[in-house]
Amino acid sequence: MVATKKDQRFTLFFQRITSPDDSPRHYESITNFIQLRDTFGTLFATWWTKRESFGPGFNLYIATRRGMLMYTEHRFIMLIWGLEAFHRKKHGAKRSTRTEKRIQQIIEKLTDPKDRRDLAKWLRYTPELNLEQRIFETLSEVPLDLDPDRLRRFAIGCARDRNDMSHFGEHRDGERTYNEFMLAMHKKSEALSYLFHVLILHEIGLDGAILRLWVNEGFHSFRIKSALVEVDLLPADAIKPPVPIPRPVT
């Protein structure tokens, strides 16, 4: 019998990257079906829709949670890219009207039309919010009690480190060695990862009270708060153990 295309069979092989991590346990979860019994369908539908619409604003964070090893710089950059993409998608091309007005005043002082055209072209992106402001505004949406001054300093540090790597190819802080720079970036990434997680869950509609409970009293609360203390987003006493209750003398 002559074999036809329908009779032919093939074995296909492909590489699949799997995480070495175990499946999450119930006590590690942020919430449960009892808490979400009235809103689970809405949350899932919103997640599905917003993951598609936000694109890299969600997926760049998710990519860091796949259990794959990556360089410290890579993880940090992906988290910052994700926050910037999140801000641009949610708030659009926000611009500083004050800066835009000032640039226009400078351009109008030029007498040569060619100079005006060239300068306007070179400065067309200048009124946009800088990376520091985008990080600050995005993380300000996280439903946690973070001090604005601490958050501003954190945003400045994240923007500085990202810009140093992207625009100069190295850190420009002469007082730190490369290893010290990497350690500081790792600490920032740990804090960013937790904050980004809360940000996305809050964006799809998970109750802020549930998220605050997870951060402040959940199974991983000590780990989360320690990461925030390491980058000065929380004071050191945020992770002090509770004062033991004295037992009565018998």
C-alpha positions, 0 to 999 in steps of 0.5 A: 500500500502506498502511504499517503500524507494522512498515514504519515506520523511525526514526533515533534520535540521542543524545549520547554523552560520550567521553573524549579520552584514548587507550586504555591501553598495556600498559606502563601497566597495573598487572598483566597476564594472565600474573600473573593467569592463575590468578585472573582469573576470580575477580577479574572476578567479585568486581569485578562483585559488589562494584561492585554491592554497594558502589555509590557506594563504587566508582562515585564513584571511577570517575566521576572517571576518565571523562575529563570536566573538573570543578571541583577542588571537585567532584572532591575532594568525590566522592572523599571521598564515595566513601571515606565510602560505602566505609567505611559499606558495609564496616563498617556504622554503626560507633559510639563506645561511649565517646561513646554511654555518655557521652551516655546519662549526660548524658541521664539527668541531665535530669528532664523526660521531654520534654527527655530525648526531645528531647536523645536525638533531637538527639544520635542521630548523635553517637556515629557515627565522624566523617569524619576517622576514616572516612577514616583507617580506610579508607585504612589498608586500602591495602596500602602502607607509609604512616606512620600519623601522616602518614596521620592528618594527611592524614585530618584535612586532608581532613575539614577541607576537606570540612566547610568547603565542605559546612557553611560554603561556604568555607575557614576558614583565614584564612592561605590565599587561595582559590587556595592552598586550591584548589591544596592541594585539587587535591594532596589529590585527586591522592593520594586518586585513586591511593590509592582506585584501590589500595583498590578493586583490593585489595578485589576481591582483587588481590595486595598485592605487585602493587599495591606494585610498581606504586606503587614501581617501575611505569611511573607510580611517580614520578608516584604517589609525587610525589603522595603526597610533595606531601601529606606521605604520603611523605617527600621522599626517596621520590622522590630519583633513585637514586645513579649507580653510578660507572664504572670508570676505564679 
